Amino acid sequence: MGIVIKQSFRNILSTYIGFGIGAVNALFLYTNFLSEDYYGLVAFLLSAANIMLPFMAFGVHNVLIKFYSSFKTKNSLNSFLTLMLLLPLVFIIPVGLLGVFGYDLIAGLLSQKNNLIEGYVWHIYITAIAMAYFEIFFAWSKVQMKTVFGNIMREIFHRICIMVLLGCVYMDWIDVKLFINGVVGVYVVRMLIMKFYAYTLRFPVIKFNKIYNISSILKYSFLIIIAGSIAMVILDLDKFMIGQYLEIENVAYYSVAIFIATVISGPQRSMHQIMMPLCAQFLNSGDDKELKSLYQKSSLNLLVISGLIFLLVVININMLYQILPDKFTGGLFVVIIVSLAKLYDNALGSNNAILFNSDYYRVVLFFGVLLAFLAVIFNMIFIPLYGINGSALATFLAIAIYNTLKLMYVKLKLKMQPFSWATFKMIGILMVLGFGFYHIEFSFHPLLNIALKSFIVTLIYLITIYKFNISEDINLQLRKYFSFS
């Protein structure tokens, strides 16, 4: 776990710096500098682009990681990398032509409920391309076992730029329409910077030699388009469907609540960057022992780290909503239920990395289609009944079913499961501290209340984790930075 812990720690740091900047943007700047309509519009455009991302990338960001270590000669590897750069155009070009000739029809369909969307369809297309090639160039650096710079670009860069743009809106230097154009430009620039960095690690040599396993690569690419990025799609599907059933400002309210809950996914997102190429390497070399060890350790370590963040979110949520404008404070249930789904995600450790890079990746297609189907059906049922709370419930149910199926499948096929007695100890610790501190509030300003409760709970949590020796890796890091006796 050495390289995993080292790069994961740096990635977690950059991820939470990004979350901190994003929190300022999502909870304070967007809510005060933009109207609810335009905040909802921005959230809708980015969500729609995220939904298109796996199709625009054509699964290449996953294909790169799975097959890179299987090529042993320079010519074959260069031909493979050339294919990776060109393959997304198979989808991007036809979609662009469809947009040129069918713009009015597409815009009309997307703007049936909210007319504001009609003039921004091309923004979705351009942003989706930029996001797709960013992920491809990030994967290009991951296979070189370099993830830190890419994670900084993924988590921090665009949020700082958007913060600057929001400041320009506040100062009346730009209007809202120019702001939205600027957001699209930020994603394009981010993609170009990532491209230059990836090429410094390995500059592409254009080769068109025959690739011996081309059929396996293309088959994997087609399947992974749907299955490989299903988690990303499902997290933005809810916002998209809210925009189709409710007034556009509800997307803004929901986005604030989802952002708070998404903070819990930081450790998984950070560790996932290095787990993907490592799992591919272990699977390609047949090292089952190391694969199983990575599976179990990643599950426990992610549960410990994300468990603390889950606690801090849950015990402080009431005070946090006192700081926000009143119209954004209706998402308490959304935060709690989506936080639980995120905690479950973390507890699965390297499950996704194993499935996506194993010979059983085809089953992820089936599970992914099932997840998308369930999410759509659940949203159609619950949004009309319960509004944004219904969408959160739909997301939780779909993800819980999806994760459980993946967990059972890895156990059945690879004879591995990530849990141990330490997992159940962790669940007990989270329940005791969560229920114990949720109703405790101090008579201070909400920010001071949050700071004091967070300090007390963090201290108790870390001491408890250390004394119960939940994770050797975590205890090693605690001894490194703190004096525990």
Order of alpha helices (4+ residues) and beta strands (2+ residues): alpha-alpha-alpha-alpha-alpha-alpha-alpha-alpha-alpha-alpha-alpha-alpha-alpha-alpha-alpha-alpha-alpha-alpha-alpha-alpha-alpha-alpha
